Amino acid sequence: MKNNIIYLLISFAILSCHGNKNSDKKGTIDVTTSKDSLTIELNALVKEGTINGFGVAIVNQDSVLYTNGFGYADMDKKVTYTRNTLQNIASVSKTLIGVSLLKAQEMGVLNLDDPIDTYLPFKTVNPYYPKDVITLKHLATHTSSIQDGDLYGEKSYVLKNSEDAVLAKSIPSSEEFNLPDTSVDMGTFLKKYVSTEGEWYQKSHFLEHRPGELYEYTNVGATLAAYIIEVATGMTYAAFTQKHILEPLHMSSTGWTWDDIDTTKMTHLFTVDGKRIPDYSLITYPDGGLITSVNDKAKYLSELIRGYSGEGKLLTKESYSLFFSAFLSEKNFEEERDTDRPYDDEYNSGLFMGHTPIGYLGHMGGDPGVSTFMFFNPKTKIGKLLFVNTDLDQKGADQFYAIWDILGAYETKLNEEL
């Protein structure tokens, strides 16, 4: 999640008076063919807003109740966005880091309470508190005292094709798109960024607070956790997640790189005014670079709900309990938390798992041309996905939350009809 995009989306939610407050009401829709009626309502929304294409899913712990795509993946060629259309999903990707950390802990190759310097080939300390250790749990709960800073957005995003450089400069974005030949591997990026000997090192990459003291959402910290998984297991993070998450869940269309996927199913991404955003990837790919479809990701969300119920297959019951635990309290926040943002996933933190003020579990994501929601209600055991391929302004945010509210209005009826 790139905070500037997500804070904008959350703010729009408040201004729009959305937030899915009606999604838990039973019987909101009185229909006999719920799936058809839901499809009709979502198709109508495509014509009303600025979102070019989007995918949705509704699941419970046993099955996928509904998946579909709407609008266009390619506006020029009028290629439709389907449930199998692929796109990067931004920070919803981070939840896989939490699952992977716990799987590695089950394997006995790391411990969440270990200092990160136990594993790193370079030293990482908060320069304001050099004697205080940063632990893996600090990284996983965004309390490590590491912060992204401006350099993150300037260095992490890399164009797929050099010839898109001119197009990239014409795109309004808070992130900078770099040429392919500037890319470095994840470990090199992190050493440059958080090691005192690193080329990009700045004291401002750390808070003036002790590790474990204050919540500060950080993409760099998340990627550091994924890199430690690599060091501890001797596998790349991509290979580890493929073996321990994607393959067991039969997420055969999902991957981390262009080589992992069928690029003919990849959507274009768009600015608010419909201009195509060039294809890009992230050096810090674990923090936001998973490429998937709502159809594939629905399998993952069902597994999370099963895990919450103590019936997951990726992790033990004890590990899933840790994954979903709320680790923070008011003292971990500089300001009083706002309860008026129902889908603010930074209200509390599990292990790269967000807790919202209304008790939902999941994560949101935002990147150039991307906004994503993945949440489930632990009381009803029903979850939803929404992926969009377009930057959002006020009108787009209204459309985003209208889609989300419609999904919420149907979720109980679809679950009961199964």
C-alpha positions as CSV (number, residue, x, y, z in Angstrom):
1,M,0.0,0.0,0.0
2,K,1.4,3.3,-1.0
3,N,0.0,5.5,1.7
4,N,-0.7,8.7,-0.3
5,I,-3.0,6.7,-2.6
6,I,-4.7,4.8,0.2
7,Y,-5.2,7.8,2.5
8,L,-6.9,9.5,-0.5
9,L,-9.2,6.5,-1.0
10,I,-10.1,6.5,2.7
11,S,-10.8,10.2,2.7
12,F,-13.0,9.8,-0.4
13,A,-14.9,7.1,1.5
14,I,-15.7,9.6,4.3
15,L,-16.6,12.4,1.9
16,S,-18.8,10.0,-0.1
17,C,-20.7,8.8,2.9
18,H,-19.8,5.2,1.9
19,G,-17.9,2.6,3.8
20,N,-20.3,-0.4,3.5
21,K,-22.3,0.4,6.6
22,N,-25.2,-1.4,5.0
23,S,-23.3,-4.5,3.9
24,D,-24.1,-6.5,7.0
25,K,-27.9,-5.9,6.7
26,K,-29.6,-9.1,5.8
27,G,-32.3,-9.1,3.1
28,T,-31.2,-5.8,1.5
29,I,-31.9,-7.3,-1.9
30,D,-35.1,-9.2,-2.6
31,V,-34.4,-11.3,-5.7
32,T,-34.7,-14.9,-6.8
33,T,-31.6,-15.0,-9.0
34,S,-29.1,-13.3,-6.9
35,K,-26.1,-13.8,-9.1
36,D,-27.9,-12.5,-12.2
37,S,-29.2,-9.5,-10.3
38,L,-25.8,-8.7,-8.9
39,T,-24.3,-8.9,-12.3
40,I,-27.0,-6.5,-13.7
41,E,-26.4,-4.0,-10.9
42,L,-22.6,-4.1,-11.4
43,N,-22.9,-3.7,-15.1
44,A,-25.0,-0.6,-14.6
45,L,-22.3,0.9,-12.4
46,V,-19.7,0.5,-15.2
47,K,-21.5,3.1,-17.2
48,E,-21.8,5.6,-14.3
49,G,-18.2,6.1,-13.2
50,T,-14.6,6.6,-14.3
51,I,-13.3,3.1,-13.5
52,N,-12.4,1.4,-16.8
53,G,-12.3,-2.2,-15.5
54,F,-12.7,-4.1,-12.3
55,G,-13.0,-7.6,-10.9
56,V,-15.0,-8.8,-7.8
57,A,-15.4,-11.9,-5.7
58,I,-17.5,-13.0,-2.8
59,V,-16.4,-16.1,-0.8
60,N,-17.0,-18.1,2.3
61,Q,-14.6,-20.5,3.9
62,D,-15.9,-23.4,1.9
63,S,-16.4,-22.0,-1.6
64,V,-16.4,-19.1,-4.0
65,L,-19.9,-17.7,-4.1
66,Y,-19.4,-15.2,-6.9
67,T,-16.6,-14.0,-9.2
68,N,-16.9,-11.7,-12.2
69,G,-15.2,-8.9,-14.2
70,F,-16.7,-5.8,-15.7
71,G,-15.6,-3.0,-18.1
72,Y,-12.4,-3.2,-20.0
73,A,-8.8,-4.4,-19.6
74,D,-7.8,-2.7,-22.8
75,M,-9.9,0.3,-23.8
76,D,-8.4,0.7,-27.3
77,K,-9.1,-2.9,-28.4
78,K,-12.2,-3.3,-26.2
79,V,-10.9,-6.3,-24.4
80,T,-13.2,-7.0,-21.5
81,Y,-12.1,-7.3,-17.9
82,T,-13.1,-10.9,-16.7
83,R,-12.7,-12.8,-13.5
84,N,-9.5,-14.3,-15.0
85,T,-8.0,-10.9,-15.9
86,L,-4.6,-10.4,-14.2
87,Q,-3.3,-7.3,-12.5
88,N,-0.9,-6.4,-9.8
89,I,-2.8,-6.0,-6.5
90,A,-0.5,-3.6,-4.6
91,S,-0.3,-4.0,-0.8
92,V,-2.9,-6.8,-0.5
93,S,0.3,-8.7,-1.5
94,K,1.8,-8.1,2.0
95,T,-0.5,-10.6,3.6
96,L,1.5,-13.4,1.9
97,I,4.6,-12.1,3.9
98,G,2.7,-12.8,7.1
99,V,1.7,-16.3,6.1
100,S,5.3,-17.0,4.9
101,L,6.9,-15.8,8.1
102,L,4.7,-18.2,10.1
103,K,5.4,-21.0,7.7
104,A,9.1,-20.4,8.1
105,Q,8.7,-20.3,11.9
106,E,6.9,-23.7,11.7
107,M,9.8,-25.0,9.7
108,G,12.1,-23.9,12.6
109,V,14.3,-21.7,10.4
110,L,13.4,-18.4,12.1
111,N,11.5,-17.0,15.1
112,L,9.3,-13.9,15.1
113,D,10.9,-12.6,18.3
114,D,14.5,-12.8,16.8
115,P,16.4,-9.6,16.1
116,I,16.5,-9.1,12.3
117,D,20.3,-8.7,12.5
118,T,20.4,-12.4,13.3
119,Y,19.7,-13.0,9.6
120,L,20.8,-10.0,7.7
121,P,24.2,-9.8,6.0
122,F,24.3,-6.1,6.8
123,K,23.5,-4.2,10.0
124,T,20.2,-2.4,10.4
125,V,19.6,-0.3,13.5
126,N,17.6,2.8,14.4
127,P,20.4,5.5,14.6
128,Y,18.4,7.3,17.3
129,Y,18.4,4.1,19.4
130,P,21.3,2.0,18.2
131,K,21.2,-0.3,21.2
132,D,17.6,-1.3,20.7
133,V,17.0,-4.4,18.5
134,I,14.4,-4.6,15.7
135,T,12.6,-7.9,15.6
136,L,10.8,-9.7,12.9
137,K,7.5,-9.1,14.8
138,H,8.3,-5.4,14.7
139,L,8.5,-5.6,11.0
140,A,5.3,-7.7,10.7
141,T,3.3,-5.2,12.8
142,H,4.8,-2.0,11.3
143,T,6.4,-1.0,14.6
144,S,10.0,-1.4,13.5
145,S,10.7,2.3,13.5
146,I,11.7,2.0,9.8
147,Q,9.9,4.4,7.5
148,D,9.9,4.7,3.7
149,G,10.8,8.3,3.0
150,D,10.8,9.9,-0.5
151,L,13.5,7.6,-1.9
152,Y,11.2,4.6,-1.8
153,G,8.9,6.0,-4.4
154,E,11.8,7.2,-6.5
155,K,13.7,4.0,-6.6
156,S,11.4,0.9,-6.4
157,Y,9.2,1.3,-9.5
158,V,10.8,-0.1,-12.7
159,L,9.4,0.1,-16.2
160,K,8.9,-3.2,-18.1
161,N,9.9,-1.6,-21.4
162,S,12.5,1.2,-21.9
163,E,10.5,2.6,-24.8
164,D,7.8,3.6,-22.3
165,A,10.0,6.2,-20.7
166,V,8.4,9.1,-22.6
167,L,4.9,7.9,-21.7
168,A,5.9,7.4,-18.1
169,K,7.1,11.1,-17.8
170,S,3.6,12.2,-19.0
171,I,1.8,10.3,-16.3
172,P,0.9,12.2,-13.2
173,S,2.2,10.0,-10.4
174,S,3.8,10.4,-7.0
175,E,6.0,7.4,-7.9
176,E,8.9,7.6,-10.3
177,F,9.2,5.0,-13.0
178,N,12.8,4.0,-13.6
179,L,14.4,2.4,-16.7
180,P,14.8,-1.4,-16.6
181,D,18.6,-1.1,-16.6
182,T,18.5,0.7,-13.2
183,S,16.9,-2.3,-11.4
184,V,18.8,-4.1,-8.7
185,D,18.0,-7.2,-6.7
186,M,15.9,-6.9,-3.5
187,G,18.8,-7.5,-1.1
188,T,21.0,-4.9,-2.8
189,F,18.1,-2.4,-2.7
190,L,17.6,-3.0,1.1
191,K,21.3,-2.7,1.9
192,K,21.5,0.6,0.0
193,Y,18.4,1.8,1.9
194,V,18.7,0.7,5.6
195,S,22.3,-0.2,6.1
196,T,24.5,2.5,7.6
197,E,26.9,1.7,4.8
198,G,24.2,2.0,2.1
199,E,24.4,4.4,-0.8
200,W,20.9,5.7,-0.1
201,Y,21.0,5.5,3.7
202,Q,19.5,8.4,5.6
203,K,18.7,8.8,9.3
204,S,15.3,10.0,8.2
205,H,14.6,6.4,7.1
206,F,14.0,5.8,10.8
207,L,11.6,7.3,13.3
208,E,12.8,9.1,16.4
209,H,11.0,6.5,18.4
210,R,12.2,3.2,19.8
211,P,11.5,0.0,17.8
212,G,8.2,-1.5,19.0
213,E,6.9,1.8,20.2
214,L,5.0,3.4,17.4
215,Y,3.0,2.1,14.4
216,E,4.4,3.4,11.1
217,Y,3.3,1.7,7.9
218,T,6.4,0.9,5.9
219,N,6.9,-0.9,2.5
220,V,10.6,-1.1,3.1
221,G,10.1,-2.9,6.4
222,A,7.7,-5.3,4.8
223,T,10.2,-6.1,2.0
224,L,12.9,-6.5,4.7
225,A,10.8,-9.3,6.3
226,A,10.4,-11.0,3.0
227,Y,14.2,-10.8,2.4
228,I,14.8,-12.4,5.8
229,I,12.6,-15.3,4.7
230,E,15.0,-15.7,1.7
231,V,18.1,-15.7,3.9
232,A,16.6,-18.1,6.5
233,T,15.2,-20.6,4.0
234,G,17.7,-20.4,1.2
235,M,14.9,-19.9,-1.3
236,T,13.9,-16.8,-3.1
237,Y,10.7,-15.3,-1.6
238,A,8.9,-15.9,-5.0
239,A,9.9,-19.6,-4.9
240,F,8.9,-19.9,-1.2
241,T,5.5,-18.5,-1.7
242,Q,5.0,-20.5,-4.9
243,K,5.8,-23.7,-3.0
244,H,4.0,-23.0,0.3
245,I,1.0,-20.8,-0.8
246,L,0.3,-20.6,-4.5
247,E,0.7,-24.3,-5.3
248,P,-1.3,-25.7,-2.3
249,L,-4.2,-23.4,-3.2
250,H,-4.0,-24.2,-6.9
251,M,-3.5,-20.5,-7.8
252,S,-2.0,-21.5,-11.1
253,S,-2.5,-18.1,-12.8
254,T,-0.7,-16.1,-10.1
255,G,2.9,-15.0,-10.0
256,W,5.4,-12.3,-9.1
257,T,7.0,-11.6,-12.4
258,W,6.0,-11.2,-16.1
259,D,7.7,-14.6,-16.7
260,D,5.4,-16.3,-14.1
261,I,2.1,-15.3,-15.8
262,D,0.2,-15.4,-19.1
263,T,0.7,-11.8,-20.1
264,T,-2.1,-11.9,-22.7
265,K,-4.5,-11.9,-19.7
266,M,-2.9,-8.9,-18.1
267,T,-5.0,-5.7,-17.9
268,H,-3.7,-2.3,-18.8
269,L,-3.7,0.3,-16.0
270,F,-5.2,3.8,-16.5
271,T,-5.0,7.3,-15.1
272,V,-8.2,9.1,-14.1
273,D,-8.5,10.6,-17.6
274,G,-8.1,7.2,-19.3
275,K,-4.5,7.5,-20.3
276,R,-2.6,4.2,-20.2
277,I,0.0,3.8,-17.5
278,P,3.0,1.9,-18.7
279,D,3.7,-1.6,-17.4
280,Y,5.9,-1.6,-14.3
281,S,7.1,-3.8,-11.6
282,L,8.6,-3.3,-8.1
283,I,12.1,-4.1,-7.0
284,T,10.5,-4.5,-3.6
285,Y,7.9,-6.8,-5.1
286,P,6.8,-8.6,-1.9
287,D,5.3,-5.4,-0.6
288,G,2.9,-4.9,-3.6
289,G,3.9,-6.8,-6.7
290,L,1.7,-9.9,-6.7
291,I,0.0,-10.4,-10.1
292,T,-3.3,-12.3,-9.9
293,S,-7.0,-12.4,-10.8
294,V,-10.1,-12.2,-8.6
295,N,-10.7,-15.8,-9.5
296,D,-7.3,-17.0,-8.2
297,K,-7.2,-14.6,-5.2
298,A,-10.7,-15.8,-4.1
299,K,-9.1,-19.2,-3.3
300,Y,-6.6,-17.4,-1.0
301,L,-9.3,-15.4,0.7
302,S,-11.3,-18.6,1.4
303,E,-8.2,-20.1,2.9
304,L,-7.8,-17.2,5.2
305,I,-11.3,-17.5,6.4
306,R,-10.7,-21.2,7.0
307,G,-7.5,-20.4,8.9
308,Y,-9.4,-17.9,11.1
309,S,-11.9,-20.8,11.9
310,G,-9.0,-23.1,12.8
311,E,-9.4,-25.2,9.6
312,G,-6.8,-23.8,7.3
313,K,-4.3,-26.0,5.4
314,L,-1.4,-23.6,4.9
315,L,-0.6,-23.1,8.5
316,T,-1.3,-24.7,11.9
317,K,-4.2,-23.5,14.0
318,E,-1.7,-21.9,16.4
319,S,0.1,-20.0,13.6
320,Y,-3.2,-18.7,12.1
321,S,-4.1,-17.5,15.6
322,L,-0.9,-15.4,15.7
323,F,-1.5,-14.2,12.1
324,F,-4.9,-12.7,13.0
325,S,-4.0,-11.5,16.6
326,A,-4.4,-7.8,17.2
327,F,-1.0,-6.8,18.6
328,L,-1.4,-3.0,19.0
329,S,-3.1,-0.6,21.4
330,E,-3.7,3.1,21.6
331,K,-0.1,3.7,22.9
332,N,1.2,2.5,19.6
333,F,-0.4,5.5,17.8
334,E,0.6,9.1,18.0
335,E,-3.0,10.3,17.5
336,E,-6.3,8.9,18.6
337,R,-7.5,6.4,16.0
338,D,-10.4,7.4,13.9
339,T,-13.4,5.0,14.1
340,D,-15.3,6.7,11.3
341,R,-13.3,4.8,8.6
342,P,-14.8,1.4,8.5
343,Y,-12.2,-0.1,6.2
344,D,-9.1,1.6,7.6
345,D,-6.8,-1.4,7.8
346,E,-4.3,0.5,9.9
347,Y,-6.6,0.6,12.9
348,N,-4.8,-2.4,14.4
349,S,-2.3,-4.9,13.1
350,G,-1.9,-8.7,13.0
351,L,1.1,-10.0,11.1
352,F,0.8,-8.0,7.9
353,M,-3.0,-8.5,8.5
354,G,-5.1,-5.4,9.0
355,H,-7.9,-4.9,11.5
356,T,-10.5,-2.3,10.8
357,P,-12.6,-0.3,13.3
358,I,-15.7,-2.4,12.6
359,G,-13.8,-5.7,13.2
360,Y,-13.1,-6.8,9.6
361,L,-9.8,-8.5,8.7
362,G,-7.9,-8.0,5.5
363,H,-5.9,-5.4,3.6
364,M,-6.3,-2.7,1.0
365,G,-3.8,-1.7,-1.7
366,G,-2.9,1.2,-3.9
367,D,-0.4,1.8,-6.6
368,P,-0.4,3.7,-9.9
369,G,-3.6,2.6,-11.7
370,V,-4.5,0.1,-8.9
371,S,-6.9,0.1,-5.9
372,T,-7.7,-3.1,-4.2
373,F,-9.8,-4.3,-1.2
374,M,-9.6,-7.8,0.4
375,F,-11.6,-8.1,3.6
376,F,-13.7,-10.7,5.5
377,N,-16.2,-10.5,8.3
378,P,-15.0,-12.9,11.1
379,K,-18.6,-13.1,12.4
380,T,-20.3,-14.2,9.2
381,K,-17.2,-15.8,7.7
382,I,-17.9,-14.1,4.4
383,G,-15.2,-12.2,2.5
384,K,-15.0,-9.9,-0.6
385,L,-12.5,-8.8,-3.2
386,L,-12.5,-5.7,-5.4
387,F,-9.7,-5.0,-7.9
388,V,-9.8,-1.9,-10.1
389,N,-7.4,-0.9,-12.9
390,T,-7.9,2.8,-12.8
391,D,-6.6,5.7,-10.7
392,L,-9.4,7.2,-8.6
393,D,-10.6,10.7,-8.2
394,Q,-13.7,11.7,-6.2
395,K,-16.1,10.2,-8.8
396,G,-14.0,7.1,-9.1
397,A,-14.0,6.6,-5.4
398,D,-17.7,7.0,-5.3
399,Q,-18.0,4.2,-7.9
400,F,-15.5,2.1,-6.0
401,Y,-17.5,2.2,-2.8
402,A,-20.8,1.8,-4.6
403,I,-19.4,-1.5,-6.0
404,W,-18.3,-2.5,-2.6
405,D,-21.7,-1.7,-1.0
406,I,-23.5,-3.7,-3.7
407,L,-21.3,-6.7,-3.0
408,G,-22.1,-6.3,0.7
409,A,-25.8,-6.2,0.0
410,Y,-25.7,-9.5,-1.8
411,E,-23.2,-11.4,0.3
412,T,-25.6,-12.9,2.9
413,K,-28.2,-14.0,0.3
414,L,-25.6,-15.6,-1.9
415,N,-24.2,-17.5,1.1
416,E,-27.7,-18.6,2.2
417,E,-28.5,-19.8,-1.3
418,L,-25.4,-22.0,-1.6
